[in-house]
């Protein structure tokens, strides 16, 4: 299948693109950084997803994975508005098989930067809207909402021993996911899955079910 993934230069997006290539799919990447994947079945477009007039003209996209995003940097414009534009341009059409939006556990908990939480929460409602509109094509649309993931974006806390200990104290499984683990979820939801749609799949190591109850002994 023809797979379009945004944000493929590093982290989750790169892991997703590599997994689809390993499974013999044709992958197209859009990222504002240079390509970091070398494969005959991979085509890279260096472009900021906010530059709507510079986006490539592509047809016949079967799987769209909206992964590109940022944290505390014009989050609503990048994480939500551009995601909507990308989806309307490439995803809502008769060749589509599945659409996956990479959201965040913060959309469910509100526990991060204000605009980041708002941008990711907007994805939840938009996912349901798109799921209804692509259903006539027998296609699915879901969001995959990770908690902490080991990526370069999170190096600032991963490499801080004190902060990392605090974070692990809030994570029941005592670790964060790897980008490759999230890629496996992405593959399942877009290729294997054919019936689950309009849903938000929370993958956070139990972080969102944890709570600290303080009481007098």
Beta strands, then each sheet from edge to edge (+ up, - down):
strand 1: 2-6
strand 2: 26-31
strand 3: 42-46
strand 4: 63-66
strand 5: 98-102
strand 6: 140-146
strand 7: 149-150
strand 8: 177-178
strand 9: 200-203
sheet 1: 3+ 2+ 1+ 4+ 5+ 6+ 9+
sheet 2: 7+ 8+
end
